[in-house]
Amino acid sequence: MDKNFNLEYLPLFEQDLSEVRDYIAKMLQNPTAALKLINDTEKAIQKRLKNPLGYKPYNSSKNRMQPYYTIRVRNYTVFYVIVGNVMEVRRFVYSRRNLPDIV
């Protein structure tokens, strides 16, 4: 049975993504790479939207009302939850950071 999911981005995700974009574009002086990362992230999220529950939940040490799921995009991890029929995208984090401390 296919279920259609709506997509929502939390402000924290948008802030995370903007900070990474600005760092790559300005500090590393590579706006092309920043734009490619944004595009790759959007494509990965749209692809996952077709079956967001078809993946193993993230093994979090924190007690959560909804389990976190992840999407890997190059060196970054997108975190999302499912609330009803909504795929709520919450965080965009550099994968080499200590993820349990962040999410």
C-alpha positions in Angstrom: 0.0 0.0 0.0 1.5 3.3 -1.1 1.0 6.3 1.2 1.7 9.8 0.1 3.7 11.9 2.4 3.9 15.7 2.6 7.3 17.3 3.2 8.1 20.0 5.8 11.5 21.5 6.6 12.1 22.8 10.2 13.8 26.1 10.6 16.7 24.4 12.3 17.3 22.3 9.2 17.2 25.4 7.0 19.7 27.1 9.3 22.0 24.1 9.3 22.0 23.9 5.5 22.5 27.7 5.1 25.5 27.6 7.4 27.1 24.8 5.5 26.3 26.5 2.1 27.9 29.7 3.4 30.9 28.0 4.7 31.6 26.1 1.5 30.8 29.1 -0.8 32.5 31.9 1.2 35.1 30.3 3.5 36.2 27.6 1.1 35.5 30.0 -1.9 33.7 27.3 -3.8 30.1 28.4 -4.6 29.8 25.7 -7.3 30.4 23.0 -4.7 27.9 24.6 -2.3 25.2 24.7 -4.9 25.9 21.1 -5.9 25.5 20.0 -2.3 22.2 21.9 -2.0 20.9 20.2 -5.2 22.1 16.8 -4.1 20.5 17.2 -0.7 17.2 18.2 -2.3 17.3 15.3 -4.7 18.0 12.8 -1.9 15.2 14.2 0.2 12.7 14.0 -2.7 13.8 10.5 -3.5 13.3 9.4 0.2 9.9 11.1 0.3 8.6 8.3 -1.9 9.2 5.7 0.9 10.4 7.4 4.1 9.5 4.5 6.4 11.3 1.9 4.3 14.6 2.4 6.1 16.0 1.4 9.5 15.5 4.1 12.2 18.6 5.9 13.5 19.8 4.3 16.7 19.4 7.3 19.1 20.3 7.2 22.8 17.6 9.9 23.4 14.0 9.1 24.2 11.9 10.3 21.3 8.3 10.5 20.4 9.1 9.6 16.8 12.2 7.8 15.7 14.8 9.6 13.6 15.7 8.4 10.1 18.8 9.4 8.2 19.8 10.2 4.7 23.5 10.4 3.8 24.5 13.1 1.3 28.2 13.0 0.8 29.8 13.9 4.1 26.5 15.1 5.7 23.5 13.4 7.3 19.9 14.6 7.0 17.7 13.7 10.0 14.0 13.4 9.6 10.9 12.0 11.4 7.5 10.9 10.3 4.6 12.7 12.0 1.3 11.4 10.6 1.6 11.8 6.8 4.4 14.4 7.1 8.1 13.7 6.5 9.6 16.4 8.8 13.2 17.2 7.9 14.9 18.4 11.1 18.7 18.6 10.9 21.6 18.7 8.4 24.9 17.8 10.1 28.4 17.0 9.1 28.7 13.3 9.5 32.1 13.3 11.2 30.7 15.3 14.2 29.7 13.4 17.3 26.1 12.9 16.1 24.7 11.5 19.4 25.6 14.8 21.1 23.8 16.8 18.4 20.6 14.9 17.6 
